[in-house]
Amino acid sequence: MTIDYAEKIPNNVNLSGDRTLQRALEHWQPHFLEWWQGMGPTDFQNSDVYLRTAVSVDAEGWAQYGAVKMPDYRWGIFLADAVPDRRIGFGDSMGQPVWQQIPGEYRSTLRRLIVTQGDTEPASVEQQRLLGHTCPSLYDLRNLFQVNVEEGRHLWAMVYLLHAYFGRDGREEAEELLARHSGDADKPRILTTFNEPVSDWLSFYCFTYFTDRDGKYQLKSLAESSFDPLSRTCRFMLTEEAHHMFVGETGIGRVVKRTLEVMKELGSDDPAALRRAGVVDLPLLQKYLNFWCSSSLDLFGSEISSNAAASFANGLKGRPDEERYEDHVLREAKFRIESPDGKGGLNTEEIPMLNALNEVMRESYLKDCEIGLKRWNRQIERAGYDLRLSLPSPHFRRSIGAWVGQPVTPEGKIIPQQEYARRVSDWLPTEADRAYVQSLMQKVAQPGKMAAWVAAPDRGINNLPVEYEYVHLS
């Protein structure tokens, strides 16, 4: 379906056919642009950036590329094509027609789901707003800005739903999405991870690998929703989200590649020697993986959740790729779950699968995260080193659920609290670690040049050479 770029707000939802909604969104638009100018990428608003812009929602040929100043980027409202005669695919109403309007009894729950998803989109832009000043290359700078403008469009996607289907409450929530700010002491973002500072590019690569992957799983869950406009919105958002995870996976891979090159040059894997040479030693990278993976795991919620059960049973939020399962109702299904027994051991209990859906999704997420780990570890193995990068236990450094505050090692072993306190600096970045990483963050803005701590990418963007001037700095 082609997107109408003749409209003030690009869309494929026939916005001009609903004048009340169009006026409401046109009233919100200048507030969004004001937020972008104030909270978006700092000092780069006049730069020409080689960005992709959605022109249709077809799987083939859905985007065009060209130089754009970010404030002129055509944000808008794009829904994937409707599936003819789509039926509810899970829960107690499975097989019934999907909803084009929201049943009254589910309005508040759906609004909360949409607001929570919507809140993450501008939050990540705010977290990353200063990164441009320390970009390792113009290639990376362009990728940062592509992620930023698409997160801005994903905010538009959620705001459209709030305005179109939730009346005054929705309009007020849309305003609040611009009033909260990442890390703000008085009005922080809803989810803790989106208040963490992303102050260096190693954190950015980890954020786009782990936290945007959580976003993929949340969007896949909402794409199953019985509320068809939400499903269609999230299906198209997933098309754009894939690039964000690509930035993370290839970014970390380039860090590993460059470190291995220097290890070969030095004939040493000594972290102190590698730091003197100005690269990210692999044990330090492991600390960053531990931090951002554990932080992202909390985004799935508590292991046992009546809210998750109700959302599934009522058809509001399914499992990612629901069609791959056999049982879509789960009234009889069970799930075994572990929790600390308070004595240094484990309790294992069997609970209804409906109540364990957060944990089911967390397990699927971790398996997906392993894909990148296998690639990076193959690089290390081919270079002849024994060290392997790994994901932390899902019980490590949790701040929600049964494992909150539990002294668990990244390998998943429960240890005495005093030992945990003594060893935590071995597992998570210390102030000295972060200061060292920050010292590497020197801006490189010559076409084709790379910072010394990261390797060049294998290929450029949209078949262009790596040496292309992806951002023309004004």
C-alpha positions in Angstrom: 0.0 0.0 0.0 1.5 3.3 -1.1 1.9 6.1 1.5 0.4 9.4 0.8 3.2 12.0 1.0 1.0 14.8 -0.3 -0.6 15.0 3.2 0.8 17.3 5.9 1.1 14.1 7.9 2.2 11.2 5.6 -0.1 8.2 6.1 -1.8 5.2 4.6 -4.9 5.4 6.8 -6.9 7.9 4.8 -6.4 10.6 7.4 -8.0 13.2 5.2 -11.2 11.2 5.5 -11.5 11.9 9.3 -11.1 15.7 9.7 -11.5 15.6 13.5 -8.6 13.1 13.9 -6.5 15.0 11.3 -6.9 18.3 13.2 -6.1 16.6 16.5 -2.9 15.1 15.1 -1.9 18.3 13.3 -2.3 20.0 16.7 0.1 17.4 18.2 2.6 17.7 15.4 4.3 21.0 16.4 4.6 19.7 19.9 6.4 16.7 18.5 8.8 18.9 16.4 9.5 21.0 19.4 10.4 17.9 21.4 12.6 16.7 18.6 14.4 20.0 18.4 14.9 20.1 22.2 15.5 16.4 23.0 16.6 14.8 19.7 20.2 14.6 18.3 22.0 17.6 19.7 23.6 20.0 17.3 23.0 18.0 14.1 19.6 19.3 13.0 21.0 21.1 10.0 23.1 18.2 8.8 22.2 16.4 5.6 21.8 12.7 6.5 21.5 9.7 4.1 18.3 8.3 5.5 15.8 5.7 4.4 12.1 6.8 4.4 9.2 4.5 4.1 7.2 5.0 0.9 5.0 1.9 1.1 4.2 -1.0 3.5 5.0 -3.7 0.9 7.7 -6.1 1.9 9.5 -5.4 -1.4 10.7 -1.9 -2.2 9.1 -0.3 0.9 11.8 2.4 1.4 13.7 5.1 -0.5 17.1 6.6 0.4 18.3 10.2 0.2 19.9 13.1 2.0 17.5 14.7 4.5 17.8 17.1 7.3 16.3 15.3 10.3 13.6 18.0 11.2 12.4 17.6 7.6 12.1 13.8 7.9 8.6 12.6 6.9 7.3 11.0 10.0 3.9 9.6 9.7 1.3 6.9 10.3 1.8 3.6 8.4 -0.1 0.4 9.0 0.6 -2.9 7.4 -2.0 -4.1 4.9 -5.1 -5.6 6.5 -5.4 -9.3 6.4 -8.7 -10.3 4.8 -11.1 -12.0 7.3 -8.4 -12.0 10.0 -9.5 -14.1 13.0 -8.4 -13.9 16.7 -5.5 -16.4 16.9 -5.3 -17.1 20.7 -7.1 -16.8 24.0 -10.7 -17.5 25.0 -12.2 -15.8 21.9 -10.0 -17.6 19.4 -11.5 -18.0 16.0 -13.8 -14.9 16.3 -13.3 -11.9 14.0 -10.6 -9.4 15.1 -11.8 -6.1 16.5 -11.7 -2.8 14.5 -12.9 -1.0 17.6 -12.0 -1.6 21.2 -14.4 -3.5 23.4 -15.2 -1.2 26.3 -14.0 -3.6 29.0 -10.5 -3.7 27.5 -10.0 0.0 26.9 -7.9 0.8 30.0 -5.7 -2.3 29.6 -5.0 -1.7 25.9 -4.4 2.0 26.6 -1.7 1.0 29.2 -0.1 -1.4 26.8 0.0 1.2 24.0 1.3 4.0 26.3 4.0 1.8 27.7 5.2 0.8 24.3 4.9 4.4 23.0 6.9 5.7 26.0 10.0 3.6 25.0 10.3 5.2 21.6 11.1 8.8 22.5 13.0 7.6 25.5 15.7 5.9 23.5 16.1 9.1 21.3 16.6 11.1 24.5 19.1 8.5 25.9 21.2 8.8 22.7 20.9 12.5 22.0 24.6 13.3 22.7 26.2 10.3 21.0 26.8 12.2 17.7 29.6 14.2 19.3 31.7 11.0 19.8 30.8 9.1 16.6 33.4 6.5 15.6 32.6 7.1 11.9 30.1 8.9 9.6 28.7 5.4 8.8 27.9 4.9 12.5 26.6 8.5 12.8 24.2 7.9 10.0 23.0 4.6 11.6 22.4 6.4 14.9 20.3 9.0 13.2 18.4 6.3 11.2 17.5 4.6 14.5 16.5 8.0 16.0 14.1 9.0 13.3 12.5 5.6 13.2 12.0 5.6 16.9 10.3 9.0 16.4 8.1 7.4 13.7 7.2 4.6 16.1 6.1 7.2 18.6 3.8 8.6 15.8 2.4 5.0 15.4 1.3 4.8 19.0 0.1 8.4 19.2 -2.2 7.7 16.2 -3.8 4.8 18.0 -4.2 6.9 21.2 -5.9 9.8 19.2 -8.0 7.6 17.0 -9.4 5.2 19.5 -9.2 6.6 23.0 -10.8 10.0 22.9 -9.7 12.7 25.4 -7.8 10.2 27.5 -5.8 9.2 24.5 -5.0 12.8 23.6 -3.9 13.5 27.1 -1.7 10.4 27.1 -0.1 11.5 23.8 0.8 14.8 25.4 2.4 13.0 28.4 4.6 11.0 26.0 6.4 14.2 25.2 6.3 15.5 28.8 8.2 12.6 30.4 12.0 12.5 29.7 14.6 9.8 30.1 16.4 10.1 33.5 14.3 13.1 34.6 14.1 13.1 38.4 10.5 14.3 38.5 9.0 12.8 35.3 11.1 9.8 34.2 10.2 7.3 31.5 8.0 4.5 32.6 10.5 1.6 32.4 13.8 1.7 34.3 16.0 0.6 31.3 14.9 3.7 29.4 16.2 5.9 32.1 19.7 4.5 31.9 22.3 6.8 30.3 23.6 5.7 26.9 26.7 7.9 27.0 29.2 5.9 24.9 29.0 3.9 21.7 29.8 0.5 23.3 26.6 1.1 25.3 24.8 2.1 22.2 25.7 -1.1 20.4 24.7 -3.1 23.4 21.4 -1.2 23.7 20.5 -1.7 20.1 21.4 -5.4 20.4 19.6 -6.2 23.7 17.1 -3.5 24.4 15.8 -3.1 20.8 15.6 -6.9 20.7 13.2 -6.7 23.6 11.3 -4.2 21.6 11.1 -6.7 18.8 9.5 -9.3 21.1 7.1 -6.8 22.6 6.1 -5.7 19.1 5.7 -9.3 17.9 3.4 -9.9 20.9 1.3 -6.9 20.1 1.2 -7.8 16.4 -0.8 -10.8 17.5 -3.4 -8.6 19.2 -7.1 -9.0 18.5 -7.3 -5.2 18.1 -6.5 -5.1 14.4 -5.2 -1.5 14.1 -2.6 -2.2 16.8 -1.6 -5.5 15.1 -1.2 -3.7 11.7 0.8 -0.9 13.3 3.2 -3.2 15.0 3.7 -5.4 12.0 5.1 -2.5 10.0 7.1 -1.2 13.0 8.9 -4.6 13.0 10.1 -3.9 9.4 12.0 -0.9 10.7 13.1 -2.4 14.0 15.2 -5.1 12.2 17.8 -2.4 11.3 18.2 -1.3 14.9 19.3 -4.8 15.9 21.5 -5.0 12.9 23.3 -1.9 14.1 23.9 -3.6 17.5 25.0 -7.0 16.3 27.4 -5.7 13.6 28.6 -3.0 16.0 29.7 -5.4 18.7 31.1 -7.7 16.0 33.3 -4.8 14.7 34.5 -4.2 18.3 35.4 -7.8 18.6 37.2 -7.8 15.2 39.3 -4.8 16.0 40.2 -6.1 19.4 41.3 -9.4 17.9 43.4 -7.5 15.3 45.3 -5.7 18.1 45.7 -8.9 20.1 47.4 -10.4 17.1 49.6 -7.3 16.7 50.6 -7.3 20.3 50.8 -11.1 20.6 48.9 -10.7 23.9 45.4 -10.9 25.3 46.4 -9.0 28.5 43.6 -6.5 29.2 46.0 -3.9 30.5 48.1 -4.1 27.3 45.0 -3.9 25.2 43.8 -0.8 27.0 47.1 0.8 26.5 46.7 0.1 22.8 43.3 1.8 22.9 40.8 -1.0 22.3 38.0 -2.7 24.2 39.4 -5.8 25.9 37.1 -8.8 25.8 36.5 -9.1 29.6 35.4 -5.4 29.5 33.0 -6.2 26.6 31.6 -9.1 28.7 30.8 -6.6 31.5 28.9 -4.5 29.1 27.0 -7.5 27.8 26.2 -8.5 31.4 24.9 -5.0 32.2 22.7 -4.4 29.2 21.3 -8.0 28.9 20.3 -8.1 32.5 18.8 -4.6 32.3 16.8 -5.7 29.2 15.6 -8.9 30.9 13.6 -6.9 33.4 11.5 -5.4 30.6 9.6 -8.7 30.3 8.2 -8.3 33.8 7.8 -10.7 36.7 8.1 -14.4 36.2 4.5 -14.9 37.5 2.0 -12.4 36.2 -1.8 -12.3 36.4 -1.7 -9.3 34.0 0.1 -11.4 31.3 -2.5 -14.1 31.8 -5.4 -11.8 31.5 -3.9 -10.1 28.4 -3.5 -13.4 26.7 -6.9 -14.9 27.7 -8.6 -11.7 26.6 -6.8 -11.6 23.2 -5.0 -8.4 23.8 -1.4 -9.6 23.6 -0.2 -12.9 22.3 3.1 -14.8 22.2 5.6 -13.8 19.5 4.9 -15.9 16.4 1.8 -17.4 18.0 1.2 -19.7 15.0 4.2 -21.9 15.8 2.5 -23.2 18.9 -0.1 -25.9 19.1 -2.1 -24.8 22.1 -3.4 -21.3 21.7 -5.8 -21.2 24.7 -3.5 -22.6 27.5 -6.3 -23.3 30.0 -4.7 -26.6 31.0 -1.0 -26.0 30.2 1.6 -25.9 33.0 5.1 -24.4 33.3 7.9 -25.2 35.7 9.5 -22.1 37.3 12.4 -21.6 39.6 12.6 -19.2 42.5 15.1 -18.7 45.4 14.2 -20.6 48.6 15.9 -18.0 50.9 18.6 -20.5 52.0 20.9 -20.4 49.0 18.9 -23.0 47.1 16.1 -23.2 44.6 12.4 -23.9 44.8 10.8 -25.4 41.6 7.1 -25.2 41.2 4.6 -25.9 38.5 2.3 -23.0 37.7 -0.4 -22.4 35.0 1.3 -21.5 31.7 -1.0 -18.5 31.4 0.7 -16.9 34.5 4.2 -17.7 33.2 4.0 -16.0 29.8 6.5 -13.3 30.7 9.0 -16.1 31.5 8.1 -18.0 28.3 8.9 -14.8 26.3 12.1 -14.1 28.2 13.4 -17.6 27.4 12.6 -17.1 23.7 14.4 -13.8 23.8 17.6 -15.2 25.4 17.7 -17.9 22.7 17.5 -15.2 20.1 20.3 -13.2 21.8 22.5 -16.3 21.5 22.6 -15.9 17.7 25.0 -12.9 17.9 27.1 -14.5 20.7 27.7 -17.5 18.4 28.9 -15.3 15.6 31.2 -13.2 17.9 32.6 -16.4 19.5 33.4 -17.9 16.1 35.5 -14.8 15.4 37.4 -15.3 18.7 37.8 -19.1 18.1 39.1 -18.5 14.6 41.7 -16.1 16.0 42.9 -18.9 18.3 41.8 -17.7 21.7 40.0 -19.7 24.4 37.9 -16.9 25.9 34.1 -17.0 25.0 31.6 -14.3 25.4 28.3 -15.4 27.2 24.9 -14.2 28.3 24.3 -13.8 32.0 21.9 -16.0 33.9 18.3 -14.6 33.8 18.5 -14.6 37.6 21.5 -12.2 37.6 21.1 -8.5 38.6 17.3 -8.6 38.5 15.2 -5.7 39.8 11.8 -7.2 39.2 10.2 -10.5 40.1 11.3 -13.3 42.4 15.0 -12.7 41.9 15.1 -9.1 43.0 18.3 -8.4 44.9 19.4 -12.0 45.0 23.2 -12.6 45.0 23.4 -14.6 41.8 26.5 -14.8 39.7 26.3 -14.4 35.9 26.6 -18.2 35.7 23.5 -18.5 37.8 25.0 -19.6 41.1 23.6 -18.3 44.3 26.4 -17.1 46.6 26.7 -15.3 50.0 25.8 -11.6 49.8 29.2 -10.5 51.1 30.9 -12.5 48.3 28.6 -11.0 45.7 29.4 -7.5 46.9 33.1 -8.3 46.7 32.9 -9.8 43.2 30.3 -7.6 41.4 33.1 -5.4 40.0 34.3 -8.4 38.1 30.9 -8.8 36.3 29.7 -5.2 35.7 31.4 -2.1 34.5 33.1 -0.1 37.2 33.5 3.7 37.2 37.1 3.1 36.0 35.8 0.9 33.2 33.3 3.4 32.1 35.9 6.2 32.2 38.2 4.2 30.1 35.5 3.5 27.5 34.6 7.2 27.5 38.3 8.0 26.8 38.0 6.1 23.6 35.0 8.1 22.4 36.8 10.5 20.1 34.8 11.9 17.2 35.9 10.6 13.7 34.0 12.5 11.0 36.1 12.0 7.8 34.4 9.8 5.2 35.7 6.2 5.3 37.8 6.8 8.5 37.1 4.7 11.7 37.9 5.2 15.3 40.9 3.0 16.4 38.7 0.9 18.7 36.3 -0.4 16.1 36.8 -2.1 12.7 35.2 -0.9 9.5 31.9 -2.5 8.5 32.0 -5.2 5.8 29.9 -3.1 3.5 28.2 0.3 3.2 24.6 1.3 3.2 22.2 0.6 0.3 25.1 -0.7 -1.9 27.2 2.5 -1.3 30.8 2.3 -0.4 31.9 2.5 3.3 33.8 5.7 2.2 30.5 7.5 1.2 29.8 10.8 3.0 26.7 9.5 4.8 26.4 12.6 6.9 27.3 16.0 5.5 28.1 18.0 8.6 27.0 21.6 8.3 
